[in-house]
Amino acid sequence: MGYNSNSQEIFKLGEDGNEIGGWSIKTESIDGGEMHINKNGFISSSDNWAIKSSTVLTEADGFISSSNFKVSADGRVTASAALITGDSVFGGTLSNADIWKIDNQTAVTTPLAGGFISSSQFKVNAAGAVTASDLLLTSTDGAIGAWNISATSLSNNNATLSSAGALTLGISNDIVKLSATDGTYRMWAGNATAASAPFSVSKTGAVTASNV
């Protein structure tokens, strides 16, 4: 046994086991507290995390693993919450071959060959301009430019475009309205009610005008 100046045991060698600085030394492994290291390339801290020399790509744990974070032997990462930052680590670029890329591009030309977020059919440049071959934007609240978004319409000031098929310009009876759904009329002006409007055009083409 060995002791420090305070008469505390710092190592022990013998049949009862070998210990150095609180670490238990065995033929196959070294253990201390919650730490375990074995000669097969396995390091762990209780059930918190593990690093091992596994090369099996389909292995559930991977060669770096914890309950919410895993890295497989071929570099695939699974994480419940991930934050990746820093040009010094990634050179400002994350990519998956020719499928997608995120980089530190600052050019704002449009269309942009790369963009700072890009794939073959979708690009976003550093100024926020988006290029997409098939884009669907959905919202029940918010704004695009000066237009207010609701679940069924775009509107601003005295203009409302309804998803039901109507465009209204003006307010109250001081309006012009185009409708794709009215049973009789397709356009009228001067009254909110088509049948009372001084000017109207029916869906058959009949024109009504009170002052021609």
C-alpha positions in Angstrom: 0.0 0.0 0.0 1.0 3.6 -0.5 0.0 6.7 1.5 0.3 10.4 1.1 1.6 12.9 3.7 -1.8 12.9 5.3 -1.7 9.2 5.8 -4.4 8.7 3.2 -4.2 5.5 1.1 -3.5 6.4 -2.6 -2.7 3.0 -4.0 -2.9 -0.7 -3.1 -1.4 -3.7 -4.8 -2.1 -7.3 -3.8 -4.4 -10.3 -3.9 -7.3 -8.2 -2.6 -7.2 -6.0 -5.7 -5.1 -3.2 -7.2 -6.1 0.4 -6.7 -4.4 3.7 -7.7 -5.9 7.0 -6.8 -9.4 5.5 -6.3 -9.3 3.5 -9.6 -9.7 -0.2 -9.4 -7.3 -1.9 -11.8 -8.4 -5.4 -13.2 -7.1 -7.6 -15.9 -9.8 -6.5 -18.4 -10.7 -3.1 -17.2 -10.2 0.0 -15.0 -13.1 1.3 -12.9 -13.5 4.4 -10.8 -16.8 5.8 -9.5 -19.2 5.8 -12.4 -16.4 5.5 -15.0 -15.5 2.2 -16.7 -12.7 1.6 -19.3 -12.0 -1.8 -20.8 -9.3 -3.1 -23.1 -11.8 -3.8 -25.9 -12.2 0.0 -26.6 -15.2 0.7 -24.4 -15.5 3.8 -22.2 -18.6 4.6 -20.3 -20.0 6.7 -17.4 -22.6 4.5 -15.7 -25.7 4.7 -18.0 -25.1 8.3 -19.0 -22.9 7.9 -22.1 -20.6 5.4 -23.8 -17.8 5.4 -26.4 -16.8 2.2 -28.0 -14.9 0.8 -31.0 -17.9 -0.6 -32.7 -17.8 -0.7 -36.5 -21.3 -2.1 -37.0 -23.3 0.5 -38.9 -26.7 -0.8 -38.0 -25.9 -1.0 -34.3 -28.6 0.9 -32.3 -26.1 2.5 -29.8 -23.4 3.6 -32.3 -19.8 4.1 -31.3 -20.7 7.3 -29.4 -24.0 7.2 -27.5 -26.2 8.4 -24.7 -29.9 8.3 -24.2 -30.6 11.2 -26.6 -27.5 11.4 -28.7 -25.8 8.8 -31.0 -23.1 8.7 -33.6 -22.8 5.6 -35.8 -19.5 4.2 -37.1 -20.2 5.8 -40.5 -20.8 9.2 -39.0 -24.6 9.4 -38.9 -25.8 11.6 -36.0 -29.1 11.2 -34.1 -29.9 13.9 -31.5 -33.0 15.0 -29.7 -31.8 18.6 -29.7 -28.7 19.8 -31.7 -26.9 23.1 -32.0 -24.1 23.3 -34.6 -22.1 26.5 -34.8 -18.7 27.8 -35.8 -16.7 28.2 -39.1 -13.6 26.8 -37.4 -15.3 23.4 -37.1 -17.2 23.1 -40.4 -15.6 25.8 -42.6 -19.1 27.3 -42.6 -20.6 24.5 -44.5 -22.9 21.5 -43.8 -23.8 19.3 -46.6 -25.0 15.9 -47.8 -23.2 15.2 -51.0 -25.2 16.8 -53.9 -28.5 16.6 -52.1 -28.4 19.7 -49.9 -26.0 22.3 -48.5 -26.0 25.0 -45.9 -23.0 27.4 -46.0 -21.7 30.9 -45.1 -22.4 32.3 -48.6 -22.9 36.1 -48.5 -23.7 36.7 -52.2 -27.2 38.1 -52.8 -27.5 37.6 -56.6 -30.7 35.8 -57.7 -30.9 33.2 -58.9 -27.8 32.0 -57.0 -25.9 28.9 -58.0 -25.3 27.9 -54.4 -27.1 30.0 -51.9 -26.5 29.7 -48.2 -29.3 27.1 -48.1 -29.6 25.1 -51.2 -30.6 21.9 -52.9 -31.3 21.1 -56.6 -34.8 22.6 -56.5 -34.7 25.0 -53.5 -32.4 27.9 -52.7 -32.3 30.8 -50.2 -29.7 33.5 -50.6 -28.1 35.6 -48.0 -30.7 38.4 -48.5 -33.5 36.0 -47.9 -34.7 35.6 -51.5 -36.2 32.1 -52.1 -36.1 30.1 -55.3 -38.2 26.9 -55.4 -39.6 24.7 -58.1 -42.7 23.9 -56.1 -43.5 26.1 -53.1 -46.4 25.9 -50.7 -46.8 28.5 -48.0 -49.6 28.1 -45.5 -50.7 30.4 -42.7 -53.9 31.4 -40.8 -52.3 34.6 -39.5 -49.5 37.1 -40.4 -48.6 39.2 -43.4 -47.0 39.1 -46.8 -45.8 42.5 -47.8 -48.7 44.8 -46.9 -51.3 42.1 -47.2 -52.8 40.6 -44.0 -53.3 36.9 -44.0 -56.3 35.1 -42.5 -57.5 31.5 -42.9 -59.6 32.4 -46.0 -58.4 35.7 -47.4 -55.7 38.3 -48.1 -56.7 41.9 -47.3 -55.4 45.4 -46.8 -57.1 48.8 -46.5 -60.1 48.5 -48.9 -59.1 45.4 -50.8 -60.0 41.8 -50.0 -59.2 38.7 -51.9 -61.3 35.7 -50.7 -60.2 32.1 -51.2 -63.9 31.4 -51.9 -63.6 33.3 -55.2 -64.3 36.9 -54.7 -62.4 40.2 -55.0 -63.9 43.2 -53.3 -62.5 46.7 -53.7 -64.0 49.4 -51.4 -66.2 49.4 -48.4 -69.9 49.4 -47.6 -71.9 50.3 -50.8 -68.9 52.1 -52.3 -67.5 49.0 -53.9 -66.6 47.1 -57.0 -66.9 43.3 -56.6 -66.0 40.3 -58.8 -67.5 37.0 -57.8 -67.0 33.5 -59.0 -69.7 32.1 -56.7 -72.7 34.4 -56.9 -75.7 32.5 -58.4 -76.6 35.3 -60.8 -73.9 38.0 -61.0 -70.2 38.0 -61.8 -69.5 41.7 -61.3 -71.2 44.7 -59.8 -70.5 48.2 -58.4 -72.2 50.8 -56.3 -73.9 48.5 -53.8 -72.8 45.6 -51.6 -75.9 43.7 -52.8 -75.5 42.7 -56.5 -79.3 42.9 -57.3 -79.4 46.5 -55.9 -76.2 47.7 -57.6 -76.6 50.4 -60.2 -74.2 48.6 -62.4 -73.9 44.8 -62.8 -73.0 42.0 -65.2 -74.7 38.7 -64.9 -72.9 35.4 -65.5 -74.8 35.1 -68.8 -73.5 38.5 -69.9 -76.5 40.7 -69.2 -75.5 44.2 -68.3 -77.5 46.5 -66.0 -76.6 50.2 -65.8 -78.6 53.0 -64.4 -76.6 55.9 -66.0 -75.1 55.3 -69.4 
